[in-house]
Amino acid sequence: GLTLVALGTSLPEMVTSIIAAIRRHTEIALGNVLGSNIYNVLGIAGTTAAIQPLQIPSHMMHIDMPLMVALSILMVVILIVWRGISRLLGGALLGGYGIYVTTLVA
């Protein structure tokens, strides 16, 4: 259920980022994605934990969080080395996300 809620709340940001990328405003697309993710992790999770402590499942600690950290580091390296994300790489990252969500739901 949480994955579906996350997908539903992320769709407007994804559409905004796609439109910005199509119009060659890549800095808006990147800022939108990064800002949204930082706010969701720190703002929403922090507020929720302040109201009631959260139990973190072991699956999240052993797979999801290390994957998130590894992909974040990879994105920084890609942006430094290649100075941007091509459509091919963007499609591959989006496809990888689709596979990840599919494995969560299945």
QUITA-V465390 format. One record per run of one state. SS is the DSSP state (helix for helix, strand for strand, loop for the rest). FROM is the first residue (numbers start at 1). TO is the last residue. If there is no record, write none. Layout:
SS,FROM,TO
SS,FROM,TO
This chain:
loop,1,1
helix,2,22
loop,23,25
helix,26,51
loop,52,57
helix,58,82
loop,83,86
helix,87,105
loop,106,106
